[in-house]
Amino acid sequence: MKDFDFDNIGKQMPYRVPAGFFDEAKQRATNVCGEHAVTGRKVILRRTAAIVSAAAVLIGAAIVGIRLLDARHTAVDPEQYYASLLSEVSDDTLEELAGNYMEEISTDL
């Protein structure tokens, strides 16, 4: 065997493997992993499950997005919202809050 010159590699493969190396490697891998090759039916079931899961996620995201957009469009005017809140509060509570607010204003001045 002649010496190999790395400067003149060209298109040839610089590495050599013994005859039957890849057949032995396949056999060793099969021995380690076992003969549990995935059948065509299992592959189809796994792919189908992945596709159905991805579709469910996309549909769920679309539904959430649509509901968020609907909530935006049906938002209540803030003045109407606060007016409805104030209508639920008793007059005594409003007078007390107004008195407290006037005290704060007078102490700040």
C-alpha positions as CSV (number, residue, x, y, z in Angstrom):
1,M,0.0,0.0,0.0
2,K,1.4,3.4,-1.0
3,D,1.5,6.4,1.3
4,F,-1.6,8.7,1.1
5,D,-1.0,12.3,0.1
6,F,-3.7,14.6,1.7
7,D,-2.8,17.5,-0.7
8,N,-3.8,15.5,-3.7
9,I,-7.1,14.0,-2.5
10,G,-9.2,15.0,-5.4
11,K,-12.6,13.2,-5.5
12,Q,-11.5,9.9,-4.0
13,M,-12.4,8.9,-0.5
14,P,-9.4,9.3,1.8
15,Y,-10.7,6.6,4.2
16,R,-11.1,2.9,3.7
17,V,-13.2,0.4,5.6
18,P,-12.7,-3.4,5.7
19,A,-14.9,-5.5,3.4
20,G,-18.3,-6.3,5.0
21,F,-17.9,-3.5,7.5
22,F,-21.4,-2.1,6.9
23,D,-23.1,-5.5,6.9
24,E,-21.5,-6.2,10.3
25,A,-22.5,-2.8,11.6
26,K,-26.1,-3.4,10.6
27,Q,-26.0,-6.8,12.3
28,R,-24.5,-5.3,15.5
29,A,-27.1,-2.5,15.6
30,T,-29.9,-5.0,15.1
31,N,-28.5,-7.1,17.9
32,V,-28.4,-4.1,20.3
33,C,-31.8,-2.7,19.3
34,G,-33.5,-5.9,18.7
35,E,-35.7,-7.0,15.9
36,H,-38.4,-4.5,16.9
37,A,-38.7,-2.8,13.6
38,V,-41.6,-0.3,13.4
39,T,-44.2,-1.8,11.1
40,G,-46.0,0.2,8.5
41,R,-49.3,0.3,10.5
42,K,-47.5,1.8,13.6
43,V,-45.9,4.5,11.4
44,I,-49.3,5.4,9.9
45,L,-50.9,5.5,13.4
46,R,-48.1,7.7,14.8
47,R,-48.3,10.1,11.8
48,T,-52.0,10.3,12.1
49,A,-51.9,11.0,15.8
50,A,-49.3,13.8,15.1
51,I,-51.5,15.3,12.4
52,V,-54.6,15.2,14.5
53,S,-52.8,16.7,17.5
54,A,-51.5,19.6,15.3
55,A,-54.9,20.2,13.8
56,A,-56.5,20.3,17.3
57,V,-53.9,22.9,18.5
58,L,-54.5,25.0,15.4
59,I,-58.3,24.8,15.8
60,G,-58.1,25.7,19.5
61,A,-55.9,28.7,18.7
62,A,-58.3,29.9,16.1
63,I,-61.3,29.6,18.5
64,V,-59.4,31.5,21.2
65,G,-58.4,34.2,18.7
66,I,-62.0,34.5,17.5
67,R,-63.3,34.8,21.0
68,L,-60.7,37.5,21.9
69,L,-61.7,39.5,18.8
70,D,-65.3,39.2,19.6
71,A,-64.6,40.4,23.2
72,R,-62.8,43.4,21.7
73,H,-65.7,44.4,19.5
74,T,-68.3,44.0,22.2
75,A,-66.3,46.0,24.8
76,V,-68.4,48.4,26.9
77,D,-67.9,52.1,26.8
78,P,-65.9,53.0,30.0
79,E,-68.3,55.7,30.9
80,Q,-71.2,53.4,30.7
81,Y,-69.3,50.7,32.7
82,Y,-68.5,53.1,35.5
83,A,-72.0,54.5,35.6
84,S,-73.4,50.9,35.9
85,L,-70.9,50.3,38.8
86,L,-71.9,53.5,40.6
87,S,-75.6,52.7,40.2
88,E,-75.0,49.5,42.2
89,V,-73.3,51.4,45.1
90,S,-75.4,52.7,47.9
91,D,-75.8,56.5,48.5
92,D,-74.2,56.2,51.9
93,T,-71.1,54.6,50.5
94,L,-70.8,57.3,47.8
95,E,-71.1,60.1,50.4
96,E,-68.4,58.5,52.5
97,L,-66.1,58.1,49.5
98,A,-66.7,61.7,48.5
99,G,-66.0,62.9,52.0
100,N,-62.7,61.0,52.1
101,Y,-61.8,62.4,48.8
102,M,-62.5,66.0,49.9
103,E,-60.4,65.4,53.0
104,E,-57.4,64.3,50.9
105,I,-57.7,67.3,48.6
106,S,-57.9,69.7,51.5
107,T,-54.8,68.2,53.2
108,D,-52.8,68.3,50.0
109,L,-53.3,72.0,49.6
